[in-house]
């Protein structure tokens, strides 16, 4: 830059001591140049009517627009990085591709706003209204959305890595293919939301409401779902390896072909859940309630089912090799063609209506004592099944 050039003179003027009486109006390009040199953007004038304002591509970085009415404003591609929009009314505003990184949108009204492809990384959206907002493909990485209203919002393919959504309301929201890995969703409301194919690996969803939520093919490996409500949720083909589901309610949930290897389902409620062809190898189902559950062709190899309730469960052709069923209740359960090699059946309860694999039926009767009419408890003799493929039980 030449010392006598126009640009050098502008920079020199902008770098002089602050003169609050000097105000100039320039183009967005020149304003960026001046601010970089040390000039300050003019604060928004309170009471200015910004409804339907044409501010597409405007440079509004760090501008104070708190509480302003910007209903239906055109802010497409605007630079609002670090702007103060606390409590602003941005209902139906056009913010596609806008830069809102680190912006303060606490309590702002963004109902119906178009934020497709916008960058909201690290933005403060606590308590904001985003009802029916369009956020497809938006970047909300590490954004704070605690207590925000995202009901019916479109978050298809949105990036919410490590975002804070504790207590947020995402009822009926569309989160198909969204990236939520390691996101905080403790106590969040996700009833009837669509999370098909979403990445929730390592996410924190304890006590979350996921009733009737679509989670087909979702990734939930290592996710914390303790005490979550997943009644009638659709988890077909979902990946839940090592997930924490202890105390979760999965009554009537569809877990067909789900991968639950080594998942913790201690004391979980899986009443009438569909686990057809589910992979439960090494899973912890201690004291889980599987009454009426469909476990046909499921893999329960080395599964932990101590004191689990399997009344009326369908275990046809299930693989229970090496499983621990100590004290489990198999009353009226169907184990036709199930594989039980080296399974521990000590103290298992079963009834006259329990169906054992054909080769085991007589052996199980010989190993059991009747505790009440039609109900039996396995005690066994340790070696009575040596000639058949039936599990041995300890001598009592």
N, C-alpha and C positions, 0 to 999 in steps of 0.2 A: 504494500500500500504506500503510494507516494505521500510525502509529508504535506503537500499542498493540495491533495485531491479532495473532492467533495466528501468522500467517505471518511477520510481522516478528520476533516473538520466536524462532521456530525458526531463521530465517536468522541472527539475532544469535548464537544459541547455536552454530550450525554454524561461524560465522566466528571464534569464539574460538580461542586457542592449542590445538594438538592435545592431546587427552586420550586416550591409547591405552587407558585403562581404561574409557572410556565407549562402550558398544556398544548400539545400539537396533535393533529389527526393525520395519520399516515396509513399507507396500505399495510396489509398483514405481513408482506415480505419485509418491508422497512421496519415494522414494529418488532419483528423477531431480531432484526439486526441491532436495533437500539437497545432492546432489553438485554441482549447478550453483552452490550457495551456498558451496561449499568443503569439504564433508564428503568423506570417503574411503570407498569401498566396502570392506567387510570382505574380506580375502583368503580364498580357499577353504581349508577345513580339510583338510589332507592326510589321506588315508585315508578320507575321506567317501565313502560308496557313492553314486555318481551314475549308476549303471546304471539305465536306464529312468526316470530322473528327469523329473518333469513341470515343465519350465521354459519352457513356451510363452509368448512375449512378455516374458520376463524381461529386466531391465536388467542386463547383465553387461559393460558397456563397460570395457575395460582391465583386466578381472579376470584374475588369474593362475590358469589351470587347466592349466598345463603338466604333462604326464605323467598326467593324471587319466583314470580309466576311466569313460567316458560312453557306453558301449555302449547303443544303442537309446534314448538320451535324447531327450525331446521338446523341441526347441529351435526350434520353428516360430515365425518372426517375432521371435526373440530379438535383442536388441541386443548384439552381440559385437564392436563396432567397437574395433579396437586390442587385443583380448583376446590373452593369451598362452596358446596351445593347443599349444605346442611338444611334440611327441611324444605328444599326447593320443590316447586310443583312442575314436574316434567311429564305430566300425563300426556300420552300419545306423542311425545317428542320423537324426532327422527335423529338417532344417534349412531347410525350404522357406521362402523369403522372409526368411531371417535376414540381418542386417546384419553382415558379416564383413570390412568394409573395413579394410585395413591390419592385419588379424589375423595373428599368428604361428602358422602351422600347419606349420612346418618339421618334416618327418618324422612328421607326424600320420597316423593310420590312419583313413581315411574310406571304407574299402571298403564298397560297397553303400549309402552314405549318400544321403539324399534332399536334394539342394541345388537343387531346381528353383526358378528365380527368385531365388535368393540373390544378394546383392551381395558379391562377393569382390574388388572393385577394389583393386589394389595389395597384395593379401594375399601372404604368403610361404608358398608351398606346395612349396618345394624338397624333393625326395625324398619327398613325401607319397604315401601309397597311396590312389588313387582308383579302384581296380579295380572296375568295374561300378557306379560312382557315377552318380547321376542328376543331371545338370547342365543339363538342357534350359532354355534361356532365361536361364541364370545370367550374371551380369556378372563377367567375369574380366579386365577392362581393366587392362593393365599389371601383372597378377599375375605372380609369379615361380613358375614350374612346372618349372624345370630339373631333369631327372632324375626327375620324378614318374612314377608308374605310373598310366596312364589307360587301360589295356587294357579293352576292352569297355565303356568309359564312354559314357553318353548325353550328348552335347554339342550336341544338335539346337538350332540357332538361338542358341547361346551367343555371348556377346560376348567375344572374345579379342584385341581391338585392342591391338597393341604388347605383347602378353603374351610372357613369356620361357619358351620350351619347349625349349631346347637339350638334346638327349639324352633328352628325354621319351619314354616308351613309350606310343604311342597305337594300338597294334596292334588291329585290329578295332573301333576306336572309331567311334561314329556322330557325324559332324560336319556332317550335312546342313544347308545354309543357315547355317552358322556364320560369324561375322565374325572373320577372322584377318588382316585387312590390316595389313601392316607387323609382323606377329608374327615372333619369332625362333624358328626351328625347325631350327637347324643340327644335323645329325646325328640328328634325331628319327626314331623308328621309327613309320611310318604304314602298314605293310603291311596290306593288306586293309581299311583304314579306308574309311568312306564320307564323301567330301567333296563330294558332288554339290551343285552350286549354291553352294558356299562362296565367300566373298570372301577371296582370298589375294593381292590386289593388293599389290605391294611387299614381300611376305613373303620371309624369308630361309630357304631350304630346301636350302642347299648340303649335299651328302653325305647328304641324308635318304633313308631307305628308304621308297619309295612303290610297292613291287612289288604288283601286282594291286590297286591302290587305285582307288576310284571317284571320278573327278574330272569327271564329265560336267557340262557347262555351268558349270564352276567359273571364277572370275575369277582369273587369274594374271598380269595385266599387270605388267610391270616386276619380276616375281618373280625371285629369285636361286635357280636350280636347278642350279648348276654341280656336276657330278659326282654328281648325284642318281640313284638307282636307280628308274627308272620302267618296268621291264619289265612287259609285259602290263597296264599301267595303262589304265583307261578314261577317255579325255580327249575324248570325243565332244562337239563343240560348245564346247570350252573356249576361253577367251580368253587367249592367251599373247603378246600383242603386246609387243614389246621385252623379252621374258623372256630371261634368261641361262641357256642350256641347254648351254653348251659342256662337252663331255666327259660329258654325261649319257647314261645307258643307257635307251633307249626301245625296245629290242628287243621286237617283237610288240605294241607299244602301239596302242590304237585312238584315232587322231587324226582320225577322220572329221569333216569340216566344221569342224575346229578353226581358230581364227584365230591364225596364227603370223607375222603381218606384222612384219618387221624383227626377228624373234627371232634370237638368236645360238645357232646349233646347230653351231658349229665343233667338228669331231672328235667329234660326237655319234654314238652307235650307234642307227640306226633300222632295223636288220635286220628284214625282214618286218613292218615297221610299216604300219598302215593309214592312209594319208593321203588317202583318197578325198575329193575336193572340198575339201581343205584350202586355206586361204589362206596362201601362203608368199611373198607379194609382198615383195621386198627382203630376204628372210631370208638369213642367213649360214649356208650349209651346206658351207663349205670343209672338205675332207677328211672329211666325214661319210660314214658307212657306211649306204647305202640298198639294200643287197643284198636283192633279192626284195621290196622295198617296193611297196605299192599307191599309186600317185600318179595314178590315173585322174581326169581332169577337175580336177586340182589347178591352182592359180594360182601359178606360179613366175616371174612377170614381174620382170625385173631381179634375179633371185635370184643369189646367189653360190655356185656349185657347183664352184669350182676344185678339181681333184684329188679330187672326190667319187667314191665307189664306188657305181655304179648297176647292178651286174651282175644281170641277170634282172629288173630293176625294170619295173613296168608304168606307162608314161607315156602311155597311150592318151588322146588328146584333151587332154593337158596344155598349158597355156599357158606357154611358155618364152621369150616374146618379150623380147629384150634381156638374157637370162640369160647369165652368164659360166660356161661349162662347160670352160674351159681345163684340159686334162689329165685330164678326167673319164673314168671307165671305164664305157662303155655296152655292154659285152659282153653279148650275148643280151638286151638291153633291148628293150621294145616301145614304139616312138614313133609308132605308127600314128595318123594325124590330129593329131599334136602340132603346135603352132605354135611355130616357131623363128625368127621374123623378127628379124634383127639380133642373134641369139645368137652368142656367140663359141665356136666349136668347135675352136679350134686345139689340136692334140695329143690330141684325143679318141680313145680306143681303142674299137673296136667289132668285131663279129665277123660271120661269114656268117649268124648267127642273129639279129642285130640287125635290127629292123624299123623302117625309116625312113618318114616320110610319103611317100606314093606319088610325089609330084612331085619329091622330093629324092633318091630312091634312086640313080639313075644319076649325079647330080652328086656325091654323097658318095663313090661308088666312084672317080670321076675325080679327086677331091681327095685321095685317100688312098694310102698306100703300105702294102704287106703287110709286117708285122714278123715274123710267123711264120705257118705254115699256118692259114688261116681267120681270122686276126686282123689288123686294119687300124688304122693311125693316120692321122688327118686332117692333111694338110699344105696342100692347096688351092692355088689359083692366084690368088685374090683376085677375079677377074672371071668365073669360069666359071659362076656362078649368076645372072648379070645378067638372064637371061630367065625365071627361075623364082623362086618365093617360097622361097628357100633362103638360109641365112646365109652371109656371106662370111667367109673366114678370111685372116689375114695371109699375105703371100708369105714363104716361108722361104728 
